[in-house]
Amino acid sequence: MTLIFVTGGVRSGKSRFAERLVQERAGSSVTYLATAQAFDTEMEDRIARHRTDRPAEWHTIEEPLDVLSALQVAPTPAILLDCLSLWVSNLLLSGLDEAAILARAEAVLHAQALRGGLLIAVTNEVGSGIVPDNALARSYRDILGRVNQRFAAASAEAYLLASGLPLRLK
């Protein structure tokens, strides 16, 4: 099993980097596991743009909540999970608490270890910002930070992107 962790700020280039990395390692045998949900027109446009930018031969699974099941039914050995940030947000807004979200993250890591193959997980780095002014935002930051730590610790490789440039962490 190979887990690669890719993090960075908004518009840091992390998704493009992860897409290039998975293509280099797996060619066209890739499943793109998307966690985004469109709640407005702007997000619908973003998702549509992402769909057209991906190679046509890649499989796509759009699953905002049940990443574990999606991982288990992915038809290729290589999966690009984009992204943990939206997944955690979706879970938090669906009513799950921190313990339940962390349990789901651990279940995904365990399933990936059993499944084998390549998983590249993309996420936002939330540890460099200011302390949010409301409880929901602070909870999100804390939970995503803990999920990120678990994925980074379990990874064989980890990258931090800044201004489109990757820094290999491990």
mmCIF file of the C-alpha atoms, coordinates in Angstrom:
data_MODEL
# 
_entry.id   MODEL 
# 
loop_
_atom_site.group_PDB 
_atom_site.id 
_atom_site.type_symbol 
_atom_site.label_atom_id 
_atom_site.label_alt_id 
_atom_site.label_comp_id 
_atom_site.label_asym_id 
_atom_site.label_entity_id 
_atom_site.label_seq_id 
_atom_site.pdbx_PDB_ins_code 
_atom_site.Cartn_x 
_atom_site.Cartn_y 
_atom_site.Cartn_z 
_atom_site.occupancy 
_atom_site.B_iso_or_equiv 
_atom_site.pdbx_formal_charge 
_atom_site.auth_seq_id 
_atom_site.auth_comp_id 
_atom_site.auth_asym_id 
_atom_site.auth_atom_id 
_atom_site.pdbx_PDB_model_num 
ATOM 1   C CA . MET A 1 1   ? 0.000   0.000  0.000   1.00 0.00 ? 1   MET A CA 1 
ATOM 2   C CA . THR A 1 2   ? 1.250   3.425  -0.883  1.00 0.00 ? 2   THR A CA 1 
ATOM 3   C CA . LEU A 1 3   ? -0.351  6.501  0.603   1.00 0.00 ? 3   LEU A CA 1 
ATOM 4   C CA . ILE A 1 4   ? 0.837   9.897  -0.589  1.00 0.00 ? 4   ILE A CA 1 
ATOM 5   C CA . PHE A 1 5   ? -0.302  12.968 1.329   1.00 0.00 ? 5   PHE A CA 1 
ATOM 6   C CA . VAL A 1 6   ? -0.495  16.326 -0.473  1.00 0.00 ? 6   VAL A CA 1 
ATOM 7   C CA . THR A 1 7   ? -1.312  19.487 1.458   1.00 0.00 ? 7   THR A CA 1 
ATOM 8   C CA . GLY A 1 8   ? -1.108  23.226 0.995   1.00 0.00 ? 8   GLY A CA 1 
ATOM 9   C CA . GLY A 1 9   ? -3.117  26.397 1.136   1.00 0.00 ? 9   GLY A CA 1 
ATOM 10  C CA . VAL A 1 10  ? -5.961  27.410 -1.124  1.00 0.00 ? 10  VAL A CA 1 
ATOM 11  C CA . ARG A 1 11  ? -4.761  27.789 -4.736  1.00 0.00 ? 11  ARG A CA 1 
ATOM 12  C CA . SER A 1 12  ? -1.320  26.463 -3.835  1.00 0.00 ? 12  SER A CA 1 
ATOM 13  C CA . GLY A 1 13  ? -1.314  24.008 -6.741  1.00 0.00 ? 13  GLY A CA 1 
ATOM 14  C CA . LYS A 1 14  ? -1.871  20.892 -4.654  1.00 0.00 ? 14  LYS A CA 1 
ATOM 15  C CA . SER A 1 15  ? -4.585  19.344 -6.854  1.00 0.00 ? 15  SER A CA 1 
ATOM 16  C CA . ARG A 1 16  ? -2.627  19.876 -10.083 1.00 0.00 ? 16  ARG A CA 1 
ATOM 17  C CA . PHE A 1 17  ? 0.477   18.439 -8.433  1.00 0.00 ? 17  PHE A CA 1 
ATOM 18  C CA . ALA A 1 18  ? -1.472  15.404 -7.205  1.00 0.00 ? 18  ALA A CA 1 
ATOM 19  C CA . GLU A 1 19  ? -2.986  14.877 -10.659 1.00 0.00 ? 19  GLU A CA 1 
ATOM 20  C CA . ARG A 1 20  ? 0.455   14.922 -12.293 1.00 0.00 ? 20  ARG A CA 1 
ATOM 21  C CA . LEU A 1 21  ? 1.829   12.613 -9.607  1.00 0.00 ? 21  LEU A CA 1 
ATOM 22  C CA . VAL A 1 22  ? -0.931  10.012 -9.970  1.00 0.00 ? 22  VAL A CA 1 
ATOM 23  C CA . GLN A 1 23  ? -0.623  10.113 -13.753 1.00 0.00 ? 23  GLN A CA 1 
ATOM 24  C CA . GLU A 1 24  ? 3.141   9.567  -13.533 1.00 0.00 ? 24  GLU A CA 1 
ATOM 25  C CA . ARG A 1 25  ? 2.696   6.630  -11.172 1.00 0.00 ? 25  ARG A CA 1 
ATOM 26  C CA . ALA A 1 26  ? -0.438  4.988  -12.599 1.00 0.00 ? 26  ALA A CA 1 
ATOM 27  C CA . GLY A 1 27  ? -0.915  6.256  -16.139 1.00 0.00 ? 27  GLY A CA 1 
ATOM 28  C CA . SER A 1 28  ? -4.530  6.230  -17.170 1.00 0.00 ? 28  SER A CA 1 
ATOM 29  C CA . SER A 1 29  ? -5.644  3.604  -14.639 1.00 0.00 ? 29  SER A CA 1 
ATOM 30  C CA . VAL A 1 30  ? -6.869  6.135  -12.082 1.00 0.00 ? 30  VAL A CA 1 
ATOM 31  C CA . THR A 1 31  ? -10.035 6.630  -10.073 1.00 0.00 ? 31  THR A CA 1 
ATOM 32  C CA . TYR A 1 32  ? -10.712 10.227 -9.121  1.00 0.00 ? 32  TYR A CA 1 
ATOM 33  C CA . LEU A 1 33  ? -12.655 10.270 -5.850  1.00 0.00 ? 33  LEU A CA 1 
ATOM 34  C CA . ALA A 1 34  ? -14.286 13.693 -5.565  1.00 0.00 ? 34  ALA A CA 1 
ATOM 35  C CA . THR A 1 35  ? -15.839 14.891 -2.321  1.00 0.00 ? 35  THR A CA 1 
ATOM 36  C CA . ALA A 1 36  ? -17.135 18.304 -3.424  1.00 0.00 ? 36  ALA A CA 1 
ATOM 37  C CA . GLN A 1 37  ? -20.826 19.191 -3.325  1.00 0.00 ? 37  GLN A CA 1 
ATOM 38  C CA . ALA A 1 38  ? -22.422 21.960 -5.358  1.00 0.00 ? 38  ALA A CA 1 
ATOM 39  C CA . PHE A 1 39  ? -24.616 24.162 -3.197  1.00 0.00 ? 39  PHE A CA 1 
ATOM 40  C CA . ASP A 1 40  ? -24.531 27.138 -5.571  1.00 0.00 ? 40  ASP A CA 1 
ATOM 41  C CA . THR A 1 41  ? -23.905 28.013 -9.217  1.00 0.00 ? 41  THR A CA 1 
ATOM 42  C CA . GLU A 1 42  ? -20.284 28.987 -8.674  1.00 0.00 ? 42  GLU A CA 1 
ATOM 43  C CA . MET A 1 43  ? -19.506 25.592 -7.149  1.00 0.00 ? 43  MET A CA 1 
ATOM 44  C CA . GLU A 1 44  ? -21.397 23.835 -9.941  1.00 0.00 ? 44  GLU A CA 1 
ATOM 45  C CA . ASP A 1 45  ? -19.131 25.649 -12.408 1.00 0.00 ? 45  ASP A CA 1 
ATOM 46  C CA . ARG A 1 46  ? -16.006 24.667 -10.461 1.00 0.00 ? 46  ARG A CA 1 
ATOM 47  C CA . ILE A 1 47  ? -17.022 21.010 -10.406 1.00 0.00 ? 47  ILE A CA 1 
ATOM 48  C CA . ALA A 1 48  ? -17.843 21.057 -14.125 1.00 0.00 ? 48  ALA A CA 1 
ATOM 49  C CA . ARG A 1 49  ? -14.442 22.612 -14.869 1.00 0.00 ? 49  ARG A CA 1 
ATOM 50  C CA . HIS A 1 50  ? -12.692 19.945 -12.796 1.00 0.00 ? 50  HIS A CA 1 
ATOM 51  C CA . ARG A 1 51  ? -14.581 17.206 -14.662 1.00 0.00 ? 51  ARG A CA 1 
ATOM 52  C CA . THR A 1 52  ? -13.530 18.500 -18.079 1.00 0.00 ? 52  THR A CA 1 
ATOM 53  C CA . ASP A 1 53  ? -9.912  19.053 -16.972 1.00 0.00 ? 53  ASP A CA 1 
ATOM 54  C CA . ARG A 1 54  ? -9.426  15.424 -15.924 1.00 0.00 ? 54  ARG A CA 1 
ATOM 55  C CA . PRO A 1 55  ? -8.291  12.837 -18.474 1.00 0.00 ? 55  PRO A CA 1 
ATOM 56  C CA . ALA A 1 56  ? -11.321 11.187 -20.096 1.00 0.00 ? 56  ALA A CA 1 
ATOM 57  C CA . GLU A 1 57  ? -10.026 7.686  -19.359 1.00 0.00 ? 57  GLU A CA 1 
ATOM 58  C CA . TRP A 1 58  ? -9.986  8.247  -15.595 1.00 0.00 ? 58  TRP A CA 1 
ATOM 59  C CA . HIS A 1 59  ? -12.886 6.821  -13.623 1.00 0.00 ? 59  HIS A CA 1 
ATOM 60  C CA . THR A 1 60  ? -14.705 9.286  -11.416 1.00 0.00 ? 60  THR A CA 1 
ATOM 61  C CA . ILE A 1 61  ? -16.602 8.602  -8.215  1.00 0.00 ? 61  ILE A CA 1 
ATOM 62  C CA . GLU A 1 62  ? -18.352 11.573 -6.658  1.00 0.00 ? 62  GLU A CA 1 
ATOM 63  C CA . GLU A 1 63  ? -18.984 10.810 -3.006  1.00 0.00 ? 63  GLU A CA 1 
ATOM 64  C CA . PRO A 1 64  ? -19.183 13.618 -0.446  1.00 0.00 ? 64  PRO A CA 1 
ATOM 65  C CA . LEU A 1 65  ? -19.695 11.482 2.677   1.00 0.00 ? 65  LEU A CA 1 
ATOM 66  C CA . ASP A 1 66  ? -18.981 7.753  2.329   1.00 0.00 ? 66  ASP A CA 1 
ATOM 67  C CA . VAL A 1 67  ? -15.356 7.788  1.210   1.00 0.00 ? 67  VAL A CA 1 
ATOM 68  C CA . LEU A 1 68  ? -14.812 4.335  2.717   1.00 0.00 ? 68  LEU A CA 1 
ATOM 69  C CA . SER A 1 69  ? -17.404 2.671  0.466   1.00 0.00 ? 69  SER A CA 1 
ATOM 70  C CA . ALA A 1 70  ? -16.156 4.586  -2.564  1.00 0.00 ? 70  ALA A CA 1 
ATOM 71  C CA . LEU A 1 71  ? -12.611 3.450  -1.855  1.00 0.00 ? 71  LEU A CA 1 
ATOM 72  C CA . GLN A 1 72  ? -13.767 -0.153 -1.642  1.00 0.00 ? 72  GLN A CA 1 
ATOM 73  C CA . VAL A 1 73  ? -15.556 -0.087 -5.015  1.00 0.00 ? 73  VAL A CA 1 
ATOM 74  C CA . ALA A 1 74  ? -12.966 1.910  -6.953  1.00 0.00 ? 74  ALA A CA 1 
ATOM 75  C CA . PRO A 1 75  ? -12.243 0.019  -10.190 1.00 0.00 ? 75  PRO A CA 1 
ATOM 76  C CA . THR A 1 76  ? -8.530  0.908  -10.363 1.00 0.00 ? 76  THR A CA 1 
ATOM 77  C CA . PRO A 1 77  ? -5.565  0.306  -8.045  1.00 0.00 ? 77  PRO A CA 1 
ATOM 78  C CA . ALA A 1 78  ? -4.714  4.042  -8.067  1.00 0.00 ? 78  ALA A CA 1 
ATOM 79  C CA . ILE A 1 79  ? -7.061  6.551  -6.430  1.00 0.00 ? 79  ILE A CA 1 
ATOM 80  C CA . LEU A 1 80  ? -6.793  10.306 -6.195  1.00 0.00 ? 80  LEU A CA 1 
ATOM 81  C CA . LEU A 1 81  ? -8.901  11.519 -3.256  1.00 0.00 ? 81  LEU A CA 1 
ATOM 82  C CA . ASP A 1 82  ? -9.644  15.211 -3.688  1.00 0.00 ? 82  ASP A CA 1 
ATOM 83  C CA . CYS A 1 83  ? -10.135 16.298 -1.027  1.00 0.00 ? 83  CYS A CA 1 
ATOM 84  C CA . LEU A 1 84  ? -10.043 15.522 2.676   1.00 0.00 ? 84  LEU A CA 1 
ATOM 85  C CA . SER A 1 85  ? -10.908 19.155 3.464   1.00 0.00 ? 85  SER A CA 1 
ATOM 86  C CA . LEU A 1 86  ? -14.304 19.032 1.804   1.00 0.00 ? 86  LEU A CA 1 
ATOM 87  C CA . TRP A 1 87  ? -14.947 15.524 3.099   1.00 0.00 ? 87  TRP A CA 1 
ATOM 88  C CA . VAL A 1 88  ? -14.399 16.609 6.707   1.00 0.00 ? 88  VAL A CA 1 
ATOM 89  C CA . SER A 1 89  ? -16.539 19.694 6.147   1.00 0.00 ? 89  SER A CA 1 
ATOM 90  C CA . ASN A 1 90  ? -19.327 17.554 4.673   1.00 0.00 ? 90  ASN A CA 1 
ATOM 91  C CA . LEU A 1 91  ? -19.191 15.147 7.610   1.00 0.00 ? 91  LEU A CA 1 
ATOM 92  C CA . LEU A 1 92  ? -19.181 17.937 10.182  1.00 0.00 ? 92  LEU A CA 1 
ATOM 93  C CA . LEU A 1 93  ? -22.104 19.714 8.533   1.00 0.00 ? 93  LEU A CA 1 
ATOM 94  C CA . SER A 1 94  ? -24.021 16.417 8.308   1.00 0.00 ? 94  SER A CA 1 
ATOM 95  C CA . GLY A 1 95  ? -24.013 16.300 12.103  1.00 0.00 ? 95  GLY A CA 1 
ATOM 96  C CA . LEU A 1 96  ? -21.098 13.995 12.922  1.00 0.00 ? 96  LEU A CA 1 
ATOM 97  C CA . ASP A 1 97  ? -18.927 14.857 15.887  1.00 0.00 ? 97  ASP A CA 1 
ATOM 98  C CA . GLU A 1 98  ? -15.145 14.780 16.065  1.00 0.00 ? 98  GLU A CA 1 
ATOM 99  C CA . ALA A 1 99  ? -14.944 11.202 17.355  1.00 0.00 ? 99  ALA A CA 1 
ATOM 100 C CA . ALA A 1 100 ? -17.122 9.896  14.520  1.00 0.00 ? 100 ALA A CA 1 
ATOM 101 C CA . ILE A 1 101 ? -15.144 11.816 11.884  1.00 0.00 ? 101 ILE A CA 1 
ATOM 102 C CA . LEU A 1 102 ? -11.812 10.597 13.233  1.00 0.00 ? 102 LEU A CA 1 
ATOM 103 C CA . ALA A 1 103 ? -13.176 7.034  13.292  1.00 0.00 ? 103 ALA A CA 1 
ATOM 104 C CA . ARG A 1 104 ? -14.141 7.366  9.627   1.00 0.00 ? 104 ARG A CA 1 
ATOM 105 C CA . ALA A 1 105 ? -10.673 8.666  8.779   1.00 0.00 ? 105 ALA A CA 1 
ATOM 106 C CA . GLU A 1 106 ? -9.078  5.723  10.594  1.00 0.00 ? 106 GLU A CA 1 
ATOM 107 C CA . ALA A 1 107 ? -11.406 3.322  8.751   1.00 0.00 ? 107 ALA A CA 1 
ATOM 108 C CA . VAL A 1 108 ? -10.336 4.788  5.402   1.00 0.00 ? 108 VAL A CA 1 
ATOM 109 C CA . LEU A 1 109 ? -6.667  4.415  6.327   1.00 0.00 ? 109 LEU A CA 1 
ATOM 110 C CA . HIS A 1 110 ? -7.241  0.827  7.472   1.00 0.00 ? 110 HIS A CA 1 
ATOM 111 C CA . ALA A 1 111 ? -9.173  -0.042 4.300   1.00 0.00 ? 111 ALA A CA 1 
ATOM 112 C CA . GLN A 1 112 ? -6.438  1.455  2.146   1.00 0.00 ? 112 GLN A CA 1 
ATOM 113 C CA . ALA A 1 113 ? -3.811  -0.610 3.953   1.00 0.00 ? 113 ALA A CA 1 
ATOM 114 C CA . LEU A 1 114 ? -5.832  -3.766 3.239   1.00 0.00 ? 114 LEU A CA 1 
ATOM 115 C CA . ARG A 1 115 ? -6.678  -2.744 -0.329  1.00 0.00 ? 115 ARG A CA 1 
ATOM 116 C CA . GLY A 1 116 ? -3.166  -1.936 -1.414  1.00 0.00 ? 116 GLY A CA 1 
ATOM 117 C CA . GLY A 1 117 ? -2.536  0.089  -4.502  1.00 0.00 ? 117 GLY A CA 1 
ATOM 118 C CA . LEU A 1 118 ? -1.921  3.816  -4.527  1.00 0.00 ? 118 LEU A CA 1 
ATOM 119 C CA . LEU A 1 119 ? -3.953  6.457  -2.718  1.00 0.00 ? 119 LEU A CA 1 
ATOM 120 C CA . ILE A 1 120 ? -3.064  10.116 -3.098  1.00 0.00 ? 120 ILE A CA 1 
ATOM 121 C CA . ALA A 1 121 ? -4.973  12.232 -0.583  1.00 0.00 ? 121 ALA A CA 1 
ATOM 122 C CA . VAL A 1 122 ? -5.219  15.995 -1.130  1.00 0.00 ? 122 VAL A CA 1 
ATOM 123 C CA . THR A 1 123 ? -6.109  18.380 1.695   1.00 0.00 ? 123 THR A CA 1 
ATOM 124 C CA . ASN A 1 124 ? -5.872  21.976 2.826   1.00 0.00 ? 124 ASN A CA 1 
ATOM 125 C CA . GLU A 1 125 ? -3.293  22.921 5.407   1.00 0.00 ? 125 GLU A CA 1 
ATOM 126 C CA . VAL A 1 126 ? -5.192  24.607 8.223   1.00 0.00 ? 126 VAL A CA 1 
ATOM 127 C CA . GLY A 1 127 ? -2.448  25.043 10.790  1.00 0.00 ? 127 GLY A CA 1 
ATOM 128 C CA . SER A 1 128 ? -0.999  28.290 9.464   1.00 0.00 ? 128 SER A CA 1 
ATOM 129 C CA . GLY A 1 129 ? -4.015  30.547 9.725   1.00 0.00 ? 129 GLY A CA 1 
ATOM 130 C CA . ILE A 1 130 ? -5.514  32.649 12.455  1.00 0.00 ? 130 ILE A CA 1 
ATOM 131 C CA . VAL A 1 131 ? -7.818  31.277 15.115  1.00 0.00 ? 131 VAL A CA 1 
ATOM 132 C CA . PRO A 1 132 ? -11.346 31.503 13.656  1.00 0.00 ? 132 PRO A CA 1 
ATOM 133 C CA . ASP A 1 133 ? -13.871 33.724 15.391  1.00 0.00 ? 133 ASP A CA 1 
ATOM 134 C CA . ASN A 1 134 ? -16.659 31.142 15.707  1.00 0.00 ? 134 ASN A CA 1 
ATOM 135 C CA . ALA A 1 135 ? -17.041 27.711 17.239  1.00 0.00 ? 135 ALA A CA 1 
ATOM 136 C CA . LEU A 1 136 ? -17.965 25.870 14.031  1.00 0.00 ? 136 LEU A CA 1 
ATOM 137 C CA . ALA A 1 137 ? -14.911 27.169 12.172  1.00 0.00 ? 137 ALA A CA 1 
ATOM 138 C CA . ARG A 1 138 ? -12.625 26.366 15.114  1.00 0.00 ? 138 ARG A CA 1 
ATOM 139 C CA . SER A 1 139 ? -14.078 22.866 15.348  1.00 0.00 ? 139 SER A CA 1 
ATOM 140 C CA . TYR A 1 140 ? -13.581 22.334 11.610  1.00 0.00 ? 140 TYR A CA 1 
ATOM 141 C CA . ARG A 1 141 ? -9.981  23.552 11.783  1.00 0.00 ? 141 ARG A CA 1 
ATOM 142 C CA . ASP A 1 142 ? -9.212  21.299 14.737  1.00 0.00 ? 142 ASP A CA 1 
ATOM 143 C CA . ILE A 1 143 ? -10.840 18.190 13.275  1.00 0.00 ? 143 ILE A CA 1 
ATOM 144 C CA . LEU A 1 144 ? -9.284  18.635 9.824   1.00 0.00 ? 144 LEU A CA 1 
ATOM 145 C CA . GLY A 1 145 ? -5.919  19.240 11.460  1.00 0.00 ? 145 GLY A CA 1 
ATOM 146 C CA . ARG A 1 146 ? -6.238  15.935 13.330  1.00 0.00 ? 146 ARG A CA 1 
ATOM 147 C CA . VAL A 1 147 ? -7.387  14.067 10.192  1.00 0.00 ? 147 VAL A CA 1 
ATOM 148 C CA . ASN A 1 148 ? -4.459  15.567 8.285   1.00 0.00 ? 148 ASN A CA 1 
ATOM 149 C CA . GLN A 1 149 ? -2.035  14.451 10.991  1.00 0.00 ? 149 GLN A CA 1 
ATOM 150 C CA . ARG A 1 150 ? -3.318  10.881 10.780  1.00 0.00 ? 150 ARG A CA 1 
ATOM 151 C CA . PHE A 1 151 ? -3.062  10.750 6.993   1.00 0.00 ? 151 PHE A CA 1 
ATOM 152 C CA . ALA A 1 152 ? 0.386   12.366 6.996   1.00 0.00 ? 152 ALA A CA 1 
ATOM 153 C CA . ALA A 1 153 ? 1.658   9.936  9.643   1.00 0.00 ? 153 ALA A CA 1 
ATOM 154 C CA . ALA A 1 154 ? 0.382   6.941  7.663   1.00 0.00 ? 154 ALA A CA 1 
ATOM 155 C CA . SER A 1 155 ? 1.804   8.168  4.368   1.00 0.00 ? 155 SER A CA 1 
ATOM 156 C CA . ALA A 1 156 ? 4.889   6.907  2.603   1.00 0.00 ? 156 ALA A CA 1 
ATOM 157 C CA . GLU A 1 157 ? 5.385   10.345 1.055   1.00 0.00 ? 157 GLU A CA 1 
ATOM 158 C CA . ALA A 1 158 ? 4.092   13.773 2.036   1.00 0.00 ? 158 ALA A CA 1 
ATOM 159 C CA . TYR A 1 159 ? 4.257   17.071 0.146   1.00 0.00 ? 159 TYR A CA 1 
ATOM 160 C CA . LEU A 1 160 ? 3.494   20.673 1.046   1.00 0.00 ? 160 LEU A CA 1 
ATOM 161 C CA . LEU A 1 161 ? 2.640   22.956 -1.867  1.00 0.00 ? 161 LEU A CA 1 
ATOM 162 C CA . ALA A 1 162 ? 3.256   26.708 -1.800  1.00 0.00 ? 162 ALA A CA 1 
ATOM 163 C CA . SER A 1 163 ? 2.789   28.925 -4.846  1.00 0.00 ? 163 SER A CA 1 
ATOM 164 C CA . GLY A 1 164 ? 2.773   25.878 -7.093  1.00 0.00 ? 164 GLY A CA 1 
ATOM 165 C CA . LEU A 1 165 ? 6.047   24.532 -5.744  1.00 0.00 ? 165 LEU A CA 1 
ATOM 166 C CA . PRO A 1 166 ? 6.162   21.169 -3.936  1.00 0.00 ? 166 PRO A CA 1 
ATOM 167 C CA . LEU A 1 167 ? 8.251   20.662 -0.834  1.00 0.00 ? 167 LEU A CA 1 
ATOM 168 C CA . ARG A 1 168 ? 8.732   17.004 0.039   1.00 0.00 ? 168 ARG A CA 1 
ATOM 169 C CA . LEU A 1 169 ? 8.178   16.524 3.771   1.00 0.00 ? 169 LEU A CA 1 
ATOM 170 C CA . LYS A 1 170 ? 8.835   12.802 3.849   1.00 0.00 ? 170 LYS A CA 1 
# 
